[in-house]
């Protein structure tokens, strides 16, 4: 026996709800882009501040190492940063092992560190020195420039290489 009422009302097709529509995907992508637009500049600023902090810490390490070197070897300060580094297994005046080799290379976390002996005694031992830390890419790896010398006072300048007349930190 047939049921004529079934013929008059065809049954709708069954559709499966698998996946996302194009609109839903575009909304998700838009939200991700908005979050990225907010987060990336903050990340860059945080990275620059971290690099600046590391540069100040590096200058502090060098100053401390120079004081320790001077009191240990009695010949004032080193003539190069590499004299402060070394394995430290058998330390001597040319291989003191007071700083790591990365710092002694003069490049650390986006900053270029330059050690310069200023005056020497009659035997060639350094009496005064300067150390500067400048961003490798100003505005990207760091904003501020830093300076220290045998006084161990760290100074900064926002626009150019720092010097002894800049304000201390």
PyMOL commands that place a pseudoatom at each C-alpha (Angstrom):
pseudoatom trace, name=CA, resn=UNK, resi=1, chain=A, elem=C, hetatm=0, pos=[0.000, 0.000, 0.000]
pseudoatom trace, name=CA, resn=UNK, resi=2, chain=A, elem=C, hetatm=0, pos=[1.342, 3.347, -0.903]
pseudoatom trace, name=CA, resn=UNK, resi=3, chain=A, elem=C, hetatm=0, pos=[1.190, 6.493, 1.090]
pseudoatom trace, name=CA, resn=UNK, resi=4, chain=A, elem=C, hetatm=0, pos=[0.222, 9.377, -1.144]
pseudoatom trace, name=CA, resn=UNK, resi=5, chain=A, elem=C, hetatm=0, pos=[0.866, 12.012, 1.528]
pseudoatom trace, name=CA, resn=UNK, resi=6, chain=A, elem=C, hetatm=0, pos=[4.569, 11.207, 1.368]
pseudoatom trace, name=CA, resn=UNK, resi=7, chain=A, elem=C, hetatm=0, pos=[4.727, 12.013, -2.292]
pseudoatom trace, name=CA, resn=UNK, resi=8, chain=A, elem=C, hetatm=0, pos=[3.224, 15.444, -1.798]
pseudoatom trace, name=CA, resn=UNK, resi=9, chain=A, elem=C, hetatm=0, pos=[5.876, 16.513, 0.730]
pseudoatom trace, name=CA, resn=UNK, resi=10, chain=A, elem=C, hetatm=0, pos=[9.384, 15.539, -0.332]
pseudoatom trace, name=CA, resn=UNK, resi=11, chain=A, elem=C, hetatm=0, pos=[11.809, 15.211, 2.508]
pseudoatom trace, name=CA, resn=UNK, resi=12, chain=A, elem=C, hetatm=0, pos=[14.591, 17.827, 2.731]
pseudoatom trace, name=CA, resn=UNK, resi=13, chain=A, elem=C, hetatm=0, pos=[18.132, 16.701, 2.082]
pseudoatom trace, name=CA, resn=UNK, resi=14, chain=A, elem=C, hetatm=0, pos=[20.324, 15.976, 5.021]
pseudoatom trace, name=CA, resn=UNK, resi=15, chain=A, elem=C, hetatm=0, pos=[23.313, 18.373, 5.109]
pseudoatom trace, name=CA, resn=UNK, resi=16, chain=A, elem=C, hetatm=0, pos=[26.282, 17.797, 7.319]
pseudoatom trace, name=CA, resn=UNK, resi=17, chain=A, elem=C, hetatm=0, pos=[27.774, 20.642, 9.393]
pseudoatom trace, name=CA, resn=UNK, resi=18, chain=A, elem=C, hetatm=0, pos=[31.415, 19.783, 8.805]
pseudoatom trace, name=CA, resn=UNK, resi=19, chain=A, elem=C, hetatm=0, pos=[34.029, 22.579, 8.613]
pseudoatom trace, name=CA, resn=UNK, resi=20, chain=A, elem=C, hetatm=0, pos=[33.728, 26.362, 8.711]
pseudoatom trace, name=CA, resn=UNK, resi=21, chain=A, elem=C, hetatm=0, pos=[32.190, 28.761, 6.286]
pseudoatom trace, name=CA, resn=UNK, resi=22, chain=A, elem=C, hetatm=0, pos=[34.335, 31.277, 4.437]
pseudoatom trace, name=CA, resn=UNK, resi=23, chain=A, elem=C, hetatm=0, pos=[32.896, 34.118, 6.517]
pseudoatom trace, name=CA, resn=UNK, resi=24, chain=A, elem=C, hetatm=0, pos=[33.799, 32.393, 9.770]
pseudoatom trace, name=CA, resn=UNK, resi=25, chain=A, elem=C, hetatm=0, pos=[37.374, 31.846, 8.589]
pseudoatom trace, name=CA, resn=UNK, resi=26, chain=A, elem=C, hetatm=0, pos=[37.710, 35.484, 7.503]
pseudoatom trace, name=CA, resn=UNK, resi=27, chain=A, elem=C, hetatm=0, pos=[36.497, 36.656, 10.921]
pseudoatom trace, name=CA, resn=UNK, resi=28, chain=A, elem=C, hetatm=0, pos=[39.073, 34.451, 12.674]
pseudoatom trace, name=CA, resn=UNK, resi=29, chain=A, elem=C, hetatm=0, pos=[41.862, 35.752, 10.407]
pseudoatom trace, name=CA, resn=UNK, resi=30, chain=A, elem=C, hetatm=0, pos=[40.780, 39.350, 11.057]
pseudoatom trace, name=CA, resn=UNK, resi=31, chain=A, elem=C, hetatm=0, pos=[40.849, 38.812, 14.830]
pseudoatom trace, name=CA, resn=UNK, resi=32, chain=A, elem=C, hetatm=0, pos=[44.320, 37.248, 14.606]
pseudoatom trace, name=CA, resn=UNK, resi=33, chain=A, elem=C, hetatm=0, pos=[45.593, 40.204, 12.550]
pseudoatom trace, name=CA, resn=UNK, resi=34, chain=A, elem=C, hetatm=0, pos=[44.194, 42.699, 15.062]
pseudoatom trace, name=CA, resn=UNK, resi=35, chain=A, elem=C, hetatm=0, pos=[45.855, 40.873, 17.960]
pseudoatom trace, name=CA, resn=UNK, resi=36, chain=A, elem=C, hetatm=0, pos=[49.153, 40.736, 16.017]
pseudoatom trace, name=CA, resn=UNK, resi=37, chain=A, elem=C, hetatm=0, pos=[48.951, 44.475, 15.246]
pseudoatom trace, name=CA, resn=UNK, resi=38, chain=A, elem=C, hetatm=0, pos=[48.700, 45.159, 18.969]
pseudoatom trace, name=CA, resn=UNK, resi=39, chain=A, elem=C, hetatm=0, pos=[51.224, 42.575, 20.179]
pseudoatom trace, name=CA, resn=UNK, resi=40, chain=A, elem=C, hetatm=0, pos=[54.118, 42.981, 17.716]
pseudoatom trace, name=CA, resn=UNK, resi=41, chain=A, elem=C, hetatm=0, pos=[54.991, 46.618, 18.566]
pseudoatom trace, name=CA, resn=UNK, resi=42, chain=A, elem=C, hetatm=0, pos=[54.846, 45.764, 22.276]
pseudoatom trace, name=CA, resn=UNK, resi=43, chain=A, elem=C, hetatm=0, pos=[57.139, 42.792, 21.671]
pseudoatom trace, name=CA, resn=UNK, resi=44, chain=A, elem=C, hetatm=0, pos=[59.640, 44.973, 19.792]
pseudoatom trace, name=CA, resn=UNK, resi=45, chain=A, elem=C, hetatm=0, pos=[59.627, 47.565, 22.594]
pseudoatom trace, name=CA, resn=UNK, resi=46, chain=A, elem=C, hetatm=0, pos=[60.123, 44.836, 25.196]
pseudoatom trace, name=CA, resn=UNK, resi=47, chain=A, elem=C, hetatm=0, pos=[63.005, 43.354, 23.202]
pseudoatom trace, name=CA, resn=UNK, resi=48, chain=A, elem=C, hetatm=0, pos=[64.705, 46.766, 22.948]
pseudoatom trace, name=CA, resn=UNK, resi=49, chain=A, elem=C, hetatm=0, pos=[64.336, 47.343, 26.692]
pseudoatom trace, name=CA, resn=UNK, resi=50, chain=A, elem=C, hetatm=0, pos=[65.783, 43.896, 27.379]
pseudoatom trace, name=CA, resn=UNK, resi=51, chain=A, elem=C, hetatm=0, pos=[68.743, 44.632, 25.075]
pseudoatom trace, name=CA, resn=UNK, resi=52, chain=A, elem=C, hetatm=0, pos=[69.331, 47.975, 26.814]
pseudoatom trace, name=CA, resn=UNK, resi=53, chain=A, elem=C, hetatm=0, pos=[69.237, 46.294, 30.203]
pseudoatom trace, name=CA, resn=UNK, resi=54, chain=A, elem=C, hetatm=0, pos=[71.728, 43.683, 28.984]
pseudoatom trace, name=CA, resn=UNK, resi=55, chain=A, elem=C, hetatm=0, pos=[74.027, 46.461, 27.696]
pseudoatom trace, name=CA, resn=UNK, resi=56, chain=A, elem=C, hetatm=0, pos=[74.002, 48.192, 31.095]
pseudoatom trace, name=CA, resn=UNK, resi=57, chain=A, elem=C, hetatm=0, pos=[74.669, 44.851, 32.793]
pseudoatom trace, name=CA, resn=UNK, resi=58, chain=A, elem=C, hetatm=0, pos=[77.570, 44.210, 30.391]
pseudoatom trace, name=CA, resn=UNK, resi=59, chain=A, elem=C, hetatm=0, pos=[79.148, 47.583, 31.223]
pseudoatom trace, name=CA, resn=UNK, resi=60, chain=A, elem=C, hetatm=0, pos=[78.727, 46.834, 34.917]
pseudoatom trace, name=CA, resn=UNK, resi=61, chain=A, elem=C, hetatm=0, pos=[80.410, 43.425, 34.419]
pseudoatom trace, name=CA, resn=UNK, resi=62, chain=A, elem=C, hetatm=0, pos=[83.318, 45.024, 32.569]
pseudoatom trace, name=CA, resn=UNK, resi=63, chain=A, elem=C, hetatm=0, pos=[83.783, 47.716, 35.223]
pseudoatom trace, name=CA, resn=UNK, resi=64, chain=A, elem=C, hetatm=0, pos=[83.722, 45.154, 38.012]
pseudoatom trace, name=CA, resn=UNK, resi=65, chain=A, elem=C, hetatm=0, pos=[86.141, 42.896, 36.135]
pseudoatom trace, name=CA, resn=UNK, resi=66, chain=A, elem=C, hetatm=0, pos=[88.510, 45.820, 35.544]
pseudoatom trace, name=CA, resn=UNK, resi=67, chain=A, elem=C, hetatm=0, pos=[88.531, 46.675, 39.255]
pseudoatom trace, name=CA, resn=UNK, resi=68, chain=A, elem=C, hetatm=0, pos=[89.168, 43.049, 40.164]
pseudoatom trace, name=CA, resn=UNK, resi=69, chain=A, elem=C, hetatm=0, pos=[91.906, 42.827, 37.502]
pseudoatom trace, name=CA, resn=UNK, resi=70, chain=A, elem=C, hetatm=0, pos=[93.568, 45.993, 38.832]
pseudoatom trace, name=CA, resn=UNK, resi=71, chain=A, elem=C, hetatm=0, pos=[93.567, 44.789, 42.428]
pseudoatom trace, name=CA, resn=UNK, resi=72, chain=A, elem=C, hetatm=0, pos=[94.688, 41.253, 41.504]
pseudoatom trace, name=CA, resn=UNK, resi=73, chain=A, elem=C, hetatm=0, pos=[97.544, 42.061, 39.119]
pseudoatom trace, name=CA, resn=UNK, resi=74, chain=A, elem=C, hetatm=0, pos=[98.517, 45.523, 40.418]
pseudoatom trace, name=CA, resn=UNK, resi=75, chain=A, elem=C, hetatm=0, pos=[99.008, 46.940, 36.920]
pseudoatom trace, name=CA, resn=UNK, resi=76, chain=A, elem=C, hetatm=0, pos=[95.918, 49.161, 36.674]
pseudoatom trace, name=CA, resn=UNK, resi=77, chain=A, elem=C, hetatm=0, pos=[93.588, 48.076, 33.847]
pseudoatom trace, name=CA, resn=UNK, resi=78, chain=A, elem=C, hetatm=0, pos=[93.679, 45.888, 30.741]
pseudoatom trace, name=CA, resn=UNK, resi=79, chain=A, elem=C, hetatm=0, pos=[94.578, 47.110, 27.279]
pseudoatom trace, name=CA, resn=UNK, resi=80, chain=A, elem=C, hetatm=0, pos=[91.853, 44.993, 25.589]
pseudoatom trace, name=CA, resn=UNK, resi=81, chain=A, elem=C, hetatm=0, pos=[88.621, 43.288, 26.571]
pseudoatom trace, name=CA, resn=UNK, resi=82, chain=A, elem=C, hetatm=0, pos=[90.080, 39.950, 25.545]
pseudoatom trace, name=CA, resn=UNK, resi=83, chain=A, elem=C, hetatm=0, pos=[92.537, 40.149, 28.472]
pseudoatom trace, name=CA, resn=UNK, resi=84, chain=A, elem=C, hetatm=0, pos=[89.557, 40.035, 30.821]
pseudoatom trace, name=CA, resn=UNK, resi=85, chain=A, elem=C, hetatm=0, pos=[88.227, 36.850, 29.230]
pseudoatom trace, name=CA, resn=UNK, resi=86, chain=A, elem=C, hetatm=0, pos=[89.718, 33.414, 28.839]
pseudoatom trace, name=CA, resn=UNK, resi=87, chain=A, elem=C, hetatm=0, pos=[89.148, 29.990, 30.265]
pseudoatom trace, name=CA, resn=UNK, resi=88, chain=A, elem=C, hetatm=0, pos=[90.010, 30.964, 33.822]
pseudoatom trace, name=CA, resn=UNK, resi=89, chain=A, elem=C, hetatm=0, pos=[91.767, 27.605, 34.306]
pseudoatom trace, name=CA, resn=UNK, resi=90, chain=A, elem=C, hetatm=0, pos=[95.186, 29.217, 34.758]
pseudoatom trace, name=CA, resn=UNK, resi=91, chain=A, elem=C, hetatm=0, pos=[94.367, 32.923, 35.005]
pseudoatom trace, name=CA, resn=UNK, resi=92, chain=A, elem=C, hetatm=0, pos=[97.064, 35.481, 34.367]
pseudoatom trace, name=CA, resn=UNK, resi=93, chain=A, elem=C, hetatm=0, pos=[97.221, 39.134, 33.305]
pseudoatom trace, name=CA, resn=UNK, resi=94, chain=A, elem=C, hetatm=0, pos=[96.523, 38.226, 29.653]
pseudoatom trace, name=CA, resn=UNK, resi=95, chain=A, elem=C, hetatm=0, pos=[93.895, 35.552, 30.307]
pseudoatom trace, name=CA, resn=UNK, resi=96, chain=A, elem=C, hetatm=0, pos=[92.081, 36.632, 33.474]
pseudoatom trace, name=CA, resn=UNK, resi=97, chain=A, elem=C, hetatm=0, pos=[88.853, 34.676, 32.987]
pseudoatom trace, name=CA, resn=UNK, resi=98, chain=A, elem=C, hetatm=0, pos=[86.743, 37.462, 34.516]
pseudoatom trace, name=CA, resn=UNK, resi=99, chain=A, elem=C, hetatm=0, pos=[84.217, 37.896, 31.671]
pseudoatom trace, name=CA, resn=UNK, resi=100, chain=A, elem=C, hetatm=0, pos=[82.900, 35.488, 29.074]
pseudoatom trace, name=CA, resn=UNK, resi=101, chain=A, elem=C, hetatm=0, pos=[84.260, 35.360, 25.541]
pseudoatom trace, name=CA, resn=UNK, resi=102, chain=A, elem=C, hetatm=0, pos=[81.004, 36.645, 24.013]
pseudoatom trace, name=CA, resn=UNK, resi=103, chain=A, elem=C, hetatm=0, pos=[81.265, 39.871, 25.992]
pseudoatom trace, name=CA, resn=UNK, resi=104, chain=A, elem=C, hetatm=0, pos=[84.965, 40.110, 25.193]
pseudoatom trace, name=CA, resn=UNK, resi=105, chain=A, elem=C, hetatm=0, pos=[84.134, 39.915, 21.468]
pseudoatom trace, name=CA, resn=UNK, resi=106, chain=A, elem=C, hetatm=0, pos=[82.387, 43.284, 21.757]
pseudoatom trace, name=CA, resn=UNK, resi=107, chain=A, elem=C, hetatm=0, pos=[78.959, 42.255, 20.476]
pseudoatom trace, name=CA, resn=UNK, resi=108, chain=A, elem=C, hetatm=0, pos=[76.154, 41.239, 22.796]
pseudoatom trace, name=CA, resn=UNK, resi=109, chain=A, elem=C, hetatm=0, pos=[72.368, 41.219, 22.438]
pseudoatom trace, name=CA, resn=UNK, resi=110, chain=A, elem=C, hetatm=0, pos=[72.101, 43.861, 19.733]
pseudoatom trace, name=CA, resn=UNK, resi=111, chain=A, elem=C, hetatm=0, pos=[74.770, 46.159, 21.163]
pseudoatom trace, name=CA, resn=UNK, resi=112, chain=A, elem=C, hetatm=0, pos=[78.309, 46.878, 20.029]
pseudoatom trace, name=CA, resn=UNK, resi=113, chain=A, elem=C, hetatm=0, pos=[80.667, 47.306, 22.979]
pseudoatom trace, name=CA, resn=UNK, resi=114, chain=A, elem=C, hetatm=0, pos=[83.919, 49.195, 22.448]
pseudoatom trace, name=CA, resn=UNK, resi=115, chain=A, elem=C, hetatm=0, pos=[86.707, 49.249, 25.040]
pseudoatom trace, name=CA, resn=UNK, resi=116, chain=A, elem=C, hetatm=0, pos=[89.293, 52.034, 24.600]
pseudoatom trace, name=CA, resn=UNK, resi=117, chain=A, elem=C, hetatm=0, pos=[92.393, 52.568, 26.771]
pseudoatom trace, name=CA, resn=UNK, resi=118, chain=A, elem=C, hetatm=0, pos=[92.851, 56.336, 27.173]
pseudoatom trace, name=CA, resn=UNK, resi=119, chain=A, elem=C, hetatm=0, pos=[96.069, 56.933, 29.119]
pseudoatom trace, name=CA, resn=UNK, resi=120, chain=A, elem=C, hetatm=0, pos=[98.933, 54.602, 29.973]
pseudoatom trace, name=CA, resn=UNK, resi=121, chain=A, elem=C, hetatm=0, pos=[101.913, 54.702, 32.302]
pseudoatom trace, name=CA, resn=UNK, resi=122, chain=A, elem=C, hetatm=0, pos=[105.549, 54.471, 31.202]
pseudoatom trace, name=CA, resn=UNK, resi=123, chain=A, elem=C, hetatm=0, pos=[105.301, 50.650, 31.106]
pseudoatom trace, name=CA, resn=UNK, resi=124, chain=A, elem=C, hetatm=0, pos=[102.260, 50.710, 28.823]
pseudoatom trace, name=CA, resn=UNK, resi=125, chain=A, elem=C, hetatm=0, pos=[99.743, 49.756, 31.507]
pseudoatom trace, name=CA, resn=UNK, resi=126, chain=A, elem=C, hetatm=0, pos=[96.337, 51.372, 31.115]
pseudoatom trace, name=CA, resn=UNK, resi=127, chain=A, elem=C, hetatm=0, pos=[95.541, 54.048, 33.698]
pseudoatom trace, name=CA, resn=UNK, resi=128, chain=A, elem=C, hetatm=0, pos=[92.215, 55.238, 32.309]
pseudoatom trace, name=CA, resn=UNK, resi=129, chain=A, elem=C, hetatm=0, pos=[89.762, 53.661, 29.878]
pseudoatom trace, name=CA, resn=UNK, resi=130, chain=A, elem=C, hetatm=0, pos=[86.299, 54.106, 28.393]
pseudoatom trace, name=CA, resn=UNK, resi=131, chain=A, elem=C, hetatm=0, pos=[83.676, 51.568, 27.405]
pseudoatom trace, name=CA, resn=UNK, resi=132, chain=A, elem=C, hetatm=0, pos=[80.763, 52.430, 25.149]
pseudoatom trace, name=CA, resn=UNK, resi=133, chain=A, elem=C, hetatm=0, pos=[77.745, 50.328, 24.244]
pseudoatom trace, name=CA, resn=UNK, resi=134, chain=A, elem=C, hetatm=0, pos=[75.838, 51.457, 21.170]
pseudoatom trace, name=CA, resn=UNK, resi=135, chain=A, elem=C, hetatm=0, pos=[72.856, 49.727, 19.552]
pseudoatom trace, name=CA, resn=UNK, resi=136, chain=A, elem=C, hetatm=0, pos=[73.816, 47.800, 16.418]
pseudoatom trace, name=CA, resn=UNK, resi=137, chain=A, elem=C, hetatm=0, pos=[70.596, 49.067, 14.777]
pseudoatom trace, name=CA, resn=UNK, resi=138, chain=A, elem=C, hetatm=0, pos=[69.299, 52.136, 16.641]
pseudoatom trace, name=CA, resn=UNK, resi=139, chain=A, elem=C, hetatm=0, pos=[65.532, 51.986, 16.999]
pseudoatom trace, name=CA, resn=UNK, resi=140, chain=A, elem=C, hetatm=0, pos=[65.507, 48.221, 16.434]
pseudoatom trace, name=CA, resn=UNK, resi=141, chain=A, elem=C, hetatm=0, pos=[68.003, 46.584, 18.800]
pseudoatom trace, name=CA, resn=UNK, resi=142, chain=A, elem=C, hetatm=0, pos=[67.991, 49.462, 21.265]
pseudoatom trace, name=CA, resn=UNK, resi=143, chain=A, elem=C, hetatm=0, pos=[67.385, 53.174, 21.606]
pseudoatom trace, name=CA, resn=UNK, resi=144, chain=A, elem=C, hetatm=0, pos=[69.851, 54.412, 24.228]
pseudoatom trace, name=CA, resn=UNK, resi=145, chain=A, elem=C, hetatm=0, pos=[73.659, 54.586, 24.071]
pseudoatom trace, name=CA, resn=UNK, resi=146, chain=A, elem=C, hetatm=0, pos=[75.728, 53.843, 27.192]
pseudoatom trace, name=CA, resn=UNK, resi=147, chain=A, elem=C, hetatm=0, pos=[79.159, 54.806, 28.543]
pseudoatom trace, name=CA, resn=UNK, resi=148, chain=A, elem=C, hetatm=0, pos=[81.359, 54.026, 31.504]
pseudoatom trace, name=CA, resn=UNK, resi=149, chain=A, elem=C, hetatm=0, pos=[84.995, 54.456, 32.507]
pseudoatom trace, name=CA, resn=UNK, resi=150, chain=A, elem=C, hetatm=0, pos=[87.255, 53.658, 35.466]
pseudoatom trace, name=CA, resn=UNK, resi=151, chain=A, elem=C, hetatm=0, pos=[84.864, 55.594, 37.742]
pseudoatom trace, name=CA, resn=UNK, resi=152, chain=A, elem=C, hetatm=0, pos=[82.285, 52.786, 37.173]
pseudoatom trace, name=CA, resn=UNK, resi=153, chain=A, elem=C, hetatm=0, pos=[79.501, 55.346, 36.655]
pseudoatom trace, name=CA, resn=UNK, resi=154, chain=A, elem=C, hetatm=0, pos=[77.248, 54.271, 33.784]
pseudoatom trace, name=CA, resn=UNK, resi=155, chain=A, elem=C, hetatm=0, pos=[75.878, 57.120, 31.682]
pseudoatom trace, name=CA, resn=UNK, resi=156, chain=A, elem=C, hetatm=0, pos=[73.376, 57.187, 28.836]
pseudoatom trace, name=CA, resn=UNK, resi=157, chain=A, elem=C, hetatm=0, pos=[72.434, 59.276, 25.832]
pseudoatom trace, name=CA, resn=UNK, resi=158, chain=A, elem=C, hetatm=0, pos=[69.287, 58.842, 23.758]
pseudoatom trace, name=CA, resn=UNK, resi=159, chain=A, elem=C, hetatm=0, pos=[70.570, 60.198, 20.436]
pseudoatom trace, name=CA, resn=UNK, resi=160, chain=A, elem=C, hetatm=0, pos=[74.305, 59.607, 20.048]
pseudoatom trace, name=CA, resn=UNK, resi=161, chain=A, elem=C, hetatm=0, pos=[77.252, 57.758, 21.558]
pseudoatom trace, name=CA, resn=UNK, resi=162, chain=A, elem=C, hetatm=0, pos=[77.296, 58.503, 25.279]
pseudoatom trace, name=CA, resn=UNK, resi=163, chain=A, elem=C, hetatm=0, pos=[80.249, 60.164, 26.969]
pseudoatom trace, name=CA, resn=UNK, resi=164, chain=A, elem=C, hetatm=0, pos=[81.538, 61.356, 30.347]
pseudoatom trace, name=CA, resn=UNK, resi=165, chain=A, elem=C, hetatm=0, pos=[79.303, 64.463, 30.372]
pseudoatom trace, name=CA, resn=UNK, resi=166, chain=A, elem=C, hetatm=0, pos=[76.022, 62.587, 29.906]
pseudoatom trace, name=CA, resn=UNK, resi=167, chain=A, elem=C, hetatm=0, pos=[73.664, 61.988, 32.813]
pseudoatom trace, name=CA, resn=UNK, resi=168, chain=A, elem=C, hetatm=0, pos=[74.327, 58.918, 34.962]
pseudoatom trace, name=CA, resn=UNK, resi=169, chain=A, elem=C, hetatm=0, pos=[71.707, 56.191, 35.238]
for i in range(1, 169): cmd.bond("trace and resi %d" % i, "trace and resi %d" % (i + 1))
show_as sticks, trace
zoom trace
